[in-house]
Amino acid sequence: MGPPSSSGFYVSRAVAVLLAGLAAALLLALAVLAALYGQCARDPSSEMQHRGGPGAAPVQPRKQKEQPPTPKPGPARKPAVAATPSDWRPPGPWDQLRLPPWLVPLHYELELWPRLQPDQLSAPALRFTGRVNITVHCIVSTARLLLHSLLLDCDSAEVRGPLSPVTGDATIGRVPVNDVWFALDMEYMVLELGEALQPGSRYKLQLSFSGPVYQDTWEGLFLNLYTDQGERRALLASHMEPTFARYVFPCFDEPALKATFSITIIHHSSYVALSNMPRLGQSEKEDVNGSKWTVTTFYTTPLMPTYLVAFAICDCDHVNRTERGQEISIWARKDAIANGYADFALNITGPIFSFLEDLFNISYPLPKTDIIALPTFDKRAMENWGLLMFDESLLLLQPEDQLTEKKTVISSIVSHEIGHQWFGNMVTMAWWNNLWLNEGFASYFEFEIINHFNPKFPRNEVFFTNILYGVLKEDHALVFRAVSMKAENFTETGEINEIFDLFTYNKGASMARMLSSFLSESLFISALKSYLKIFSFSNAEQDDLWRHFQMAIDDQGKILLPATVKSIMDSWTHQSGFPVITLNVSTGVMKQEPFYLGKVKNQTLLTHNDTWIVPILWIKNGTTQSLVWLDNSSKVFPEMQVSDSEHDWVILNLNMTGYYRVNYDKLGWKKLNQQLEKDPKAIPVIHRLQLIDDAFSLSKNNYIEIETALDLTKYLAEEDEIIVWHAVLLNLVTRDLISNVNNYDIYPLLKKYLLKRLMSIWNTYSTIIRENVATLQDDYLALMSLEELFRTACWLGLEDCLQLSRELFRNWVTHPENEIPYPIRNVILCYGIALGNEKEWDFLLSIYNNKTKEEERMQLAYAMGCSKDPWILNRYMEYAIATSPFTFNETNIIQVVAESEVGRYIAKDFLVNNWQAVSERYGAQSLVTLIDIIGRTISTDSQIMEMQQFCSNVLEEHQRLSIHAKLQTIKQENLEKKKRNARITAWLRENT
């Protein structure tokens, strides 16, 4: 799956359904439950008889029981289907998250028939029917079968077999199915058999089912409604990862239970059906109403897990090309294809496949690859074998995207998903606890692929900005989130969804990068070749990967390690957090300690006893030195001592390939500061970035003094790399500082200090904006950094920035064809409103009402919150809670207003006076976020009491307790920030 794009509180549909089911069970009679969940009957007219043998005669349903029966021999009966609450059933394997090891699926024959028709797009409840024949191998004798199924109605269930070992599918007999019931909490369908299956034999499970198509989510089988060529249209697509295949068909929904799939899709003749494999054939089918449907069958897939099963039913067009005999097609809205929006992605896809085939010496095993651009896919992408799916915003490149990071984003995500064809599809992790084996390596190879095709691409700086920066901010010793977790620690399905996070993707990629850095790239690739070859079409554990790296080490004698690969890497993947490496350049003593948020004295001794085996790549006076290892809590490295010479300095963590932060003694920091002031270019860009980010993070968390970090900024007048400025501004000019009206002490000093140093970099980029902004289109670092530079310059009151904002805004208002350059669009819109009046605000509102793209509407909604006029902001919030004639559905407008220095106080008063309407519009939970924003100024008990008084009037008791604790935390954080700002102010007075 593509990298994560958003965070938030996640409640799966499975959990919601479970809660609803339990509540209903307490209130409704058993007969009503039976009606809700359907009845399971044997269907004599199976359309898949040629695959599964003769049908069975129908029998009358019987009443649903409160708990599963004890299996016993007897004649086949029509089973009743029930969702059986855990209170009503005995303990059993249905209480476990993992399937029991009784059956192994070998092959699925899957037929799906969604009732999507182009003339019925407004139908309220679209559903599908389906049939699946699952050939299984019995490992352990059992009279009870468990497989995954959720939110599906079962129409029939049969078990055929044992299958003839000679003729394959020919059945020797039939096993009676006495009962079928569902255990919703662990998402199982349970079949109670009349007799036990025999170990060593094969059987065929035949199930007919039906279920809903979803429009408001992207799980299972879902609907996209969109506009193309001026008409309203629809498509269906699937998303099965990690545990959503069970929403579409009953299956053994675990990654190690790989099987082959023969898929059939029944669809309206005006649509195209796509699946993992090429089309095998088509025929026609008539339904009970006489309507004709197209039946599309597909070739059988290779062995693969259920989460990679994919299909789409669409009215799209496509472009295609052939790469080494493999047909590559990109499907999208017809308008998009006609306008060439898919051409960029098509042109890079084939070469990426070829590069990875050559790199790993393993050919891509499928004959085709379809890639479909979905109008809405929640900013996701998915690597399904043979049918990759993308949110169209991540795949289609439009002419107006030239001055955005879009080209690099598309290249990265396409590279990520193609990387999964080897890491995930060909070799799959044995279970979700090692998801990083999929996502971490796919994320790492994004950068290797882009660097291969663009050798000048600033790989290290982009890796830091896109990968390391975010995860190092979130990771620490007490986060209790290791990259590789114990499978037994998972107890609920929802916990699987939660691991698609920064730690799996970003920390996982960082683990792969660190491993490559201390092994050498050639040895790293050699070990991966071996690993991929041995485990192709199979599953692997983390230890399997380490074993292949160890084999590569053992086969050569040049690279020596202080321990086994497993010992080294387990120290990183099995524990949370990362170390701070501190070097005393006077003595050469190096030590490690865990990184804590807000470190306090003796915290290490109390809470964290583990150490890491740390690879130390380093440079001295600009020259790369030999790799050393810190494999204890401390160690002496005499070669790292520095002399009194001004030219003597040391930097640890070459290219930031190690997953740790670096601290130095006072002399070490002083030497680096002297070098920056004397000749900053002697220190590579990536290490100027590193010094700024490490120093500010360490100072914020009490490892060093804030003055040490500030000293590193003195040289900035000579800094011409915008990415370094970006890091400085993110760390120094924080959101809290910008939006706090009580910063009157620090603001004039910071303004004077920064503007003096900012002018050179400002003149460079303001000139480009004015004269030839198109020259930035391939400068990824500039495109992503410009907004912060312009926002800070305007906030500091730089007249040229304010004047440029006025010019660009007015030019756009007068001549809308003169677009504001995208990289600074947010800033210009904001200051256009802040420096304007009602006229400009009303103009932006009219533009907002005519926009349809969510991203553009969001931009405009935030810009309208930049007004300095209290009455305009009040009117804005009134519009939002009234909802008519303006919808403002993209975001919470009260939060938007509260984010600004003027709006914070206005929003607080508005919230108090209009809570009922705000709560109805945005929900009571919105108060938690608003407290976070409004609370940035709280520093006294009286301010807390004021907020508590308000909360006590509008919240339940348990919510009040939670908010009270939150307010106390905010107060303490604000007091700490106030102390920190006071020290920054004092430093600025001395250095301005």
CORKACOR-V34767 format. One record per residue. RES is the residue in one small letter. SS is DSSP state (A for helix, B for strand, O for the rest). PSI is psi in whole degrees, 0 to 359 (* if undefined). OMEGA is omega in whole degrees, 0 to 359 (* if undefined). Layout:
BEGIN
RES_SS_PSI_OMEGA, RES_SS_PSI_OMEGA
END
This chain:
BEGIN
m_O_153_179, g_O_166_182, p_O_153_179, p_O_143_184, s_O_350_181, s_O_163_178, s_O_164_179, g_O_180_181, f_O_123_186, y_O_126_169, v_O_118_184, s_O_158_177, r_A_330_179, a_A_315_180, v_A_317_180, a_A_317_179, v_A_320_179, l_A_312_181, l_A_317_179, a_A_319_181, g_A_319_180, l_A_318_179, a_A_318_180, a_A_324_182, a_A_329_180, l_A_339_189, l_A_335_189, l_O_154_177, a_O_161_183, l_A_327_181, a_A_324_179, v_A_321_176, l_A_318_181, a_A_321_179, a_A_322_181, l_A_316_187, y_A_1_173, g_O_172_179, q_B_150_182, c_O_107_183, a_O_153_177, r_O_133_185, d_O_116_182, p_O_348_185, s_O_44_182, s_O_130_177, e_O_357_181, m_O_28_182, q_A_329_179, h_A_342_178, r_A_336_190, g_A_8_178, g_O_180_185, p_O_153_178, g_O_171_180, a_O_152_180, a_O_141_181, p_O_148_175, v_O_164_183, q_O_145_178, p_O_156_174, r_O_169_184, k_O_148_177, q_O_141_178, k_O_162_182, e_O_339_179, q_O_161_183, p_O_144_180, p_O_163_170, t_O_124_183, p_O_139_175, k_O_155_180, p_O_154_177, g_O_174_181, p_O_155_179, a_O_132_177, r_O_162_177, k_O_116_183, p_O_145_172, a_B_141_184, v_B_131_180, a_B_148_166, a_B_110_189, t_O_110_178, p_O_151_185, s_A_333_179, d_A_342_187, w_A_10_183, r_O_155_179, p_O_160_175, p_O_146_181, g_O_184_182, p_A_340_177, w_A_353_176, d_A_356_182, q_O_147_180, l_O_325_183, r_O_144_176, l_O_145_173, p_O_151_185, p_O_48_184, w_O_323_185, l_B_148_174, v_B_120_178, p_B_140_179, l_B_320_185, h_B_139_175, y_B_132_166, e_B_108_189, l_B_128_175, e_B_129_178, l_B_141_181, w_B_84_174, p_B_141_185, r_O_43_179, l_O_126_177, q_O_140_186, p_O_337_181, d_O_9_181, q_O_42_184, l_O_339_181, s_O_7_178, a_O_133_189, p_O_327_187, a_O_89_179, l_O_135_181, r_B_170_174, f_B_156_170, t_B_163_181, g_B_164_175, r_B_143_176, v_B_133_170, n_B_120_182, i_B_115_175, t_B_125_185, v_B_155_174, h_B_126_182, c_B_126_179, i_O_318_183, v_O_134_179, s_O_129_181, t_B_144_174, a_B_16_181, r_B_125_182, l_B_136_174, l_B_132_169, l_B_167_186, h_B_139_174, s_O_134_179, l_O_132_177, l_O_22_177, l_B_141_171, d_B_131_179, c_B_127_180, d_B_331_176, s_B_154_179, a_B_125_177, e_B_153_173, v_B_119_180, r_B_143_176, g_B_182_5, p_O_150_176, l_B_147_181, s_O_126_178, p_O_346_182, v_O_310_186, t_O_3_174, g_O_263_187, d_O_346_181, a_O_131_184, t_B_142_176, i_O_331_181, g_O_195_180, r_B_139_179, v_B_124_181, p_O_139_173, v_B_109_184, n_B_329_186, d_B_151_174, v_B_130_178, w_B_166_185, f_B_135_171, a_B_96_190, l_O_326_186, d_O_322_176, m_O_7_169, e_O_45_181, y_B_147_161, m_B_132_182, v_B_126_176, l_B_121_176, e_B_119_186, l_B_155_178, g_B_346_177, e_B_161_186, a_B_145_170, l_B_150_186, q_O_132_178, p_O_141_179, g_O_347_181, s_O_159_176, r_B_147_181, y_B_165_176, k_B_119_175, l_B_127_181, q_B_116_186, l_B_134_171, s_B_144_189, f_B_169_174, s_B_159_182, g_B_174_182, p_B_151_168, v_O_134_186, y_B_146_180, q_O_337_186, d_O_13_180, t_O_172_183, w_O_54_180, e_O_140_180, g_B_229_179, l_B_122_186, f_B_162_185, l_B_137_169, n_B_125_170, l_B_134_186, y_B_174_179, t_B_134_178, d_B_132_182, q_O_36_177, g_O_4_182, e_B_151_176, r_B_129_183, r_B_172_181, a_B_153_170, l_B_157_175, l_B_142_176, a_B_167_182, s_B_151_171, h_B_113_189, m_O_344_185, e_O_135_1, p_O_329_190, t_O_37_185, f_O_359_174, a_A_326_180, r_A_346_174, y_A_344_187, v_O_323_178, f_O_147_176, p_O_133_187, c_B_171_174, f_O_90_198, d_O_61_175, e_O_145_189, p_O_333_181, a_O_346_183, l_O_67_182, k_O_149_178, a_B_174_172, t_B_156_185, f_B_129_169, s_B_114_191, i_B_137_175, t_B_132_178, i_B_128_174, i_B_128_188, h_B_165_177, h_O_145_186, s_O_341_180, s_O_353_180, y_O_158_172, v_B_137_176, a_B_133_178, l_B_148_175, s_B_191_185, n_O_325_187, m_O_167_177, p_O_160_179, r_B_134_178, l_B_318_181, g_B_172_178, q_B_147_175, s_B_182_182, e_B_146_182, k_B_144_179, e_B_133_179, d_O_183_185, v_O_339_180, n_O_1_180, g_O_0_178, s_O_143_182, k_B_138_180, w_B_152_178, t_B_135_178, v_B_112_181, t_B_124_177, t_B_153_184, f_B_153_176, y_O_158_181, t_O_138_181, t_O_165_165, p_O_175_173, l_O_129_179, m_B_159_178, p_O_164_182, t_A_331_185, y_A_351_178, l_A_356_176, v_O_135_186, a_O_148_172, f_B_157_176, a_B_145_175, i_B_116_191, c_B_165_172, d_O_64_184, c_O_164_172, d_B_172_182, h_B_160_168, v_B_153_184, n_B_162_173, r_B_166_180, t_B_132_179, e_B_110_180, r_O_42_178, g_O_351_179, q_B_127_178, e_B_125_180, i_B_123_181, s_B_139_174, i_B_122_182, w_B_140_180, a_B_178_174, r_O_144_183, k_A_322_176, d_A_315_183, a_A_318_179, i_A_315_181, a_A_327_181, n_O_0_176, g_O_16_183, y_O_338_182, a_O_356_187, d_A_319_181, f_A_311_180, a_A_321_179, l_A_320_184, n_A_336_180, i_A_340_187, t_A_309_182, g_A_309_179, p_A_327_178, i_A_316_176, f_A_313_182, s_A_319_179, f_A_314_182, l_A_325_174, e_A_315_180, d_A_321_182, l_A_315_184, f_A_354_181, n_O_37_177, i_O_122_183, s_O_148_173, y_O_127_193, p_O_351_183, l_O_152_182, p_O_348_182, k_B_161_171, t_B_119_170, d_B_139_174, i_B_124_183, i_B_134_177, a_B_108_181, l_B_135_180, p_O_321_174, t_O_124_178, f_O_31_175, d_O_39_179, k_O_39_182, r_O_172_168, a_B_153_183, m_B_137_191, e_O_19_184, n_O_133_181, w_O_120_176, g_O_346_179, l_B_83_180, l_B_144_181, m_B_137_181, f_B_143_160, d_B_133_187, e_A_336_178, s_A_344_180, l_A_4_184, l_O_326_186, l_O_132_181, l_O_117_181, q_O_161_182, p_A_323_182, e_A_355_179, d_A_359_186, q_O_328_181, l_O_33_175, t_O_176_175, e_O_8_190, k_A_319_182, k_A_318_179, t_A_322_179, v_A_313_179, i_A_315_179, s_A_318_182, s_A_314_185, i_A_323_174, v_A_317_178, s_A_318_179, h_A_310_184, e_A_325_176, i_A_325_174, g_A_327_178, h_O_339_180, q_O_334_174, w_O_311_182, f_B_89_180, g_O_306_182, n_O_309_180, m_O_312_175, v_B_118_186, t_B_142_175, m_B_149_184, a_O_325_174, w_O_174_191, w_A_342_179, n_A_339_177, n_A_37_178, l_O_333_182, w_A_336_176, l_A_330_173, n_A_298_192, e_A_324_180, g_A_315_181, f_A_324_175, a_A_321_179, s_A_320_179, y_A_316_185, f_A_346_170, e_A_312_187, f_A_325_177, e_A_320_181, i_A_311_181, i_A_320_179, n_A_326_178, h_A_317_183, f_A_345_179, n_O_82_185, p_O_338_179, k_O_358_180, f_O_129_183, p_O_74_190, r_A_313_184, n_A_317_181, e_A_321_180, v_A_322_177, f_A_316_177, f_A_311_186, t_A_317_186, n_A_334_187, i_A_298_189, l_A_315_186, y_A_312_184, g_A_316_185, v_A_327_177, l_A_334_176, k_A_330_185, e_A_334_188, d_O_143_174, h_O_174_189, a_O_332_185, l_O_16_179, v_O_340_178, f_O_47_179, r_O_97_177, a_O_158_177, v_O_315_178, s_O_123_184, m_O_164_177, k_O_132_182, a_A_326_183, e_A_347_178, n_A_347_178, f_O_127_181, t_O_346_181, e_O_151_181, t_A_323_181, g_A_332_180, e_A_335_177, i_A_316_179, n_A_328_185, e_A_342_183, i_O_0_173, f_O_75_191, d_O_185_181, l_A_325_184, f_A_318_178, t_A_313_185, y_A_299_190, n_A_314_177, k_A_323_176, g_A_315_177, a_A_322_180, s_A_326_176, m_A_315_179, a_A_319_182, r_A_319_179, m_A_319_178, l_A_315_179, s_A_324_185, s_A_323_182, f_A_347_176, l_A_332_192, s_O_147_185, e_A_322_183, s_A_318_179, l_A_322_178, f_A_311_181, i_A_322_179, s_A_316_179, a_A_321_179, l_A_324_176, k_A_313_181, s_A_314_180, y_A_312_182, l_A_323_181, k_A_313_184, i_A_323_186, f_O_16_177, s_O_136_181, f_O_27_181, s_B_195_182, n_B_154_183, a_B_151_171, e_O_167_177, q_A_320_181, d_A_331_176, d_A_319_178, l_A_312_180, w_A_322_181, r_A_320_180, h_A_327_173, f_A_323_179, q_A_322_177, m_A_319_179, a_A_321_177, i_A_315_184, d_A_337_182, d_O_4_179, q_O_169_184, g_O_2_185, k_O_315_183, i_O_122_180, l_O_136_180, l_O_154_181, p_O_349_180, a_O_178_177, t_O_158_176, v_A_319_179, k_A_313_181, s_A_317_181, i_A_307_188, m_A_329_176, d_A_329_179, s_A_341_179, w_A_322_187, t_A_341_183, h_O_358_177, q_O_154_182, s_O_164_174, g_O_196_181, f_O_164_181, p_B_155_163, v_B_123_179, i_B_121_181, t_B_126_179, l_B_127_171, n_B_107_186, v_O_348_177, s_O_322_185, t_O_342_185, g_O_8_180, v_B_128_177, m_B_137_179, k_B_161_176, q_B_149_174, e_B_153_179, p_B_148_176, f_O_126_177, y_O_150_170, l_O_118_181, g_O_60_183, k_O_139_172, v_O_162_185, k_O_136_176, n_O_10_182, q_A_323_181, t_A_314_183, l_A_329_186, l_A_330_193, t_A_352_187, h_O_113_184, n_O_351_185, d_O_155_173, t_O_168_178, w_O_153_170, i_O_107_197, v_B_122_172, p_B_128_181, i_B_99_168, l_O_139_189, w_B_165_177, i_B_147_176, k_B_122_180, n_O_35_177, g_O_358_182, t_B_131_179, t_B_135_182, q_O_172_180, s_O_147_177, l_O_135_172, v_B_167_184, w_B_134_171, l_B_96_185, d_O_12_173, n_O_179_180, s_O_332_175, s_B_159_184, k_B_154_180, v_B_131_177, f_O_90_183, p_A_329_182, e_A_348_181, m_A_359_176, q_O_147_179, v_O_155_180, s_O_186_178, d_O_353_181, s_O_141_178, e_O_341_185, h_O_2_185, d_O_116_179, w_O_158_183, v_B_139_171, i_B_127_176, l_B_158_177, n_O_66_181, l_A_127_179, n_A_15_181, m_A_40_178, t_O_342_176, g_O_146_183, y_O_73_180, y_O_166_173, r_B_156_185, v_B_132_176, n_B_155_179, y_B_163_171, d_O_176_184, k_A_322_180, l_A_320_179, g_A_314_178, w_A_321_181, k_A_317_179, k_A_318_181, l_A_322_178, n_A_319_178, q_A_319_180, q_A_320_178, l_A_318_181, e_A_331_182, k_A_310_183, d_A_84_185, p_A_331_183, k_A_345_176, a_A_338_176, i_O_121_183, p_O_156_183, v_A_314_183, i_A_329_181, h_A_337_170, r_A_321_173, l_A_312_182, q_A_313_182, l_A_316_179, i_A_310_186, d_A_317_178, d_A_314_185, a_A_315_180, f_A_322_178, s_A_316_180, l_A_323_179, s_A_321_180, k_A_331_185, n_O_23_168, n_O_28_174, y_O_327_176, i_O_170_179, e_O_148_178, i_A_329_180, e_A_327_178, t_A_318_178, a_A_318_181, l_A_325_179, d_A_329_182, l_O_349_182, t_O_356_185, k_A_330_186, y_A_356_195, l_A_341_177, a_A_337_180, e_A_2_183, e_O_117_182, d_O_7_177, e_O_116_186, i_A_333_180, i_A_328_176, v_A_317_175, w_A_321_178, h_A_315_179, a_A_319_179, v_A_312_185, l_A_323_177, l_A_324_184, n_A_330_187, l_A_316_181, v_O_78_186, t_O_165_179, r_A_319_179, d_A_320_182, l_A_317_182, i_A_320_188, s_A_3_183, n_O_115_181, v_O_350_180, n_O_18_181, n_O_26_186, y_A_337_177, d_A_313_188, i_A_329_189, y_A_308_182, p_A_326_179, l_A_316_179, l_A_321_178, k_A_311_182, k_A_318_183, y_A_314_185, l_A_319_182, l_A_325_178, k_A_326_183, r_A_340_186, l_A_340_192, m_A_322_183, s_A_309_180, i_A_326_177, w_A_312_181, n_A_322_179, t_A_309_188, y_A_332_175, s_A_326_176, t_A_317_178, i_A_318_180, i_A_319_183, r_A_324_192, e_A_318_185, n_O_71_185, v_A_338_182, a_A_338_180, t_A_348_181, l_A_356_193, q_O_336_178, d_O_12_180, d_O_87_187, y_A_316_182, l_A_322_178, a_A_317_182, l_A_324_181, m_A_346_185, s_A_340_187, l_A_321_184, e_A_316_181, e_A_320_178, l_A_312_182, f_A_320_180, r_A_316_181, t_A_317_181, a_A_317_179, c_A_320_179, w_A_325_178, l_O_358_176, g_O_20_177, l_O_117_189, e_A_323_180, d_A_324_178, c_A_315_179, l_A_321_180, q_A_318_179, l_A_322_178, s_A_315_178, r_A_313_183, e_A_310_184, l_A_321_180, f_A_311_182, r_A_323_178, n_A_322_178, w_A_319_179, v_A_317_182, t_A_321_182, h_O_86_185, p_O_340_178, e_O_341_177, n_O_82_185, e_O_144_172, i_O_132_180, p_O_130_188, y_A_317_185, p_A_334_181, i_A_15_184, r_A_316_181, n_A_317_182, v_A_314_183, i_A_318_177, l_A_317_181, c_A_311_182, y_A_335_172, g_A_322_177, i_A_316_182, a_A_324_182, l_O_355_182, g_O_203_181, n_O_205_184, e_A_325_183, k_A_311_180, e_A_321_180, w_A_315_180, d_A_325_177, f_A_315_180, l_A_323_178, l_A_320_179, s_A_322_176, i_A_316_179, y_A_315_184, n_A_341_181, n_A_357_179, k_O_148_178, t_O_335_181, k_O_131_183, e_A_320_182, e_A_317_180, e_A_319_179, r_A_322_178, m_A_316_178, q_A_312_183, l_A_323_179, a_A_318_179, y_A_321_180, a_A_322_181, m_A_341_176, g_O_358_182, c_O_357_181, s_O_147_177, k_O_356_182, d_O_115_182, p_A_321_183, w_A_327_177, i_A_318_179, l_A_321_176, n_A_317_179, r_A_321_179, y_A_313_181, m_A_326_175, e_A_315_176, y_A_318_186, a_A_316_183, i_A_341_176, a_A_332_177, t_O_350_181, s_O_135_7, p_O_7_184, f_O_137_186, t_O_314_182, f_O_48_183, n_O_350_187, e_O_331_185, t_O_171_178, n_O_110_186, i_A_329_178, i_A_319_177, q_A_320_179, v_A_313_180, v_A_318_182, a_A_340_182, e_O_340_184, s_O_159_183, e_O_325_177, v_O_318_188, g_A_337_184, r_A_313_184, y_A_326_177, i_A_318_180, a_A_322_180, k_A_313_179, d_A_319_179, f_A_319_180, l_A_314_180, v_A_319_186, n_A_344_186, n_O_30_187, w_A_319_183, q_A_314_180, a_A_320_178, v_A_317_180, s_A_318_179, e_A_326_183, r_A_315_189, y_A_355_180, g_O_151_182, a_O_331_182, q_O_338_180, s_A_338_180, l_A_328_181, v_A_313_179, t_A_320_180, l_A_323_177, i_A_320_177, d_A_316_185, i_A_308_182, i_A_329_184, g_A_358_182, r_A_344_180, t_A_358_183, i_O_127_177, s_O_0_181, t_O_160_178, d_A_326_181, s_A_323_177, q_A_323_177, i_A_315_181, m_A_323_179, e_A_314_179, m_A_323_179, q_A_320_180, q_A_316_178, f_A_312_184, c_A_324_182, s_A_336_181, n_A_343_187, v_A_350_185, l_O_158_173, e_O_166_186, e_A_314_181, h_A_327_177, q_A_323_179, r_A_318_179, l_A_319_180, s_A_316_180, i_A_321_179, h_A_313_179, a_A_321_180, k_A_319_180, l_A_321_177, q_A_319_178, t_A_315_179, i_A_317_179, k_A_314_181, q_A_319_178, e_A_319_181, n_A_323_177, l_A_321_177, e_A_318_178, k_A_323_180, k_A_317_177, k_A_317_181, r_A_315_180, n_A_326_178, a_A_321_179, r_A_322_177, i_A_318_179, t_A_315_180, a_A_319_179, w_A_318_180, l_A_322_178, r_A_322_181, e_A_335_189, n_A_10_179, t_O_*_*
END
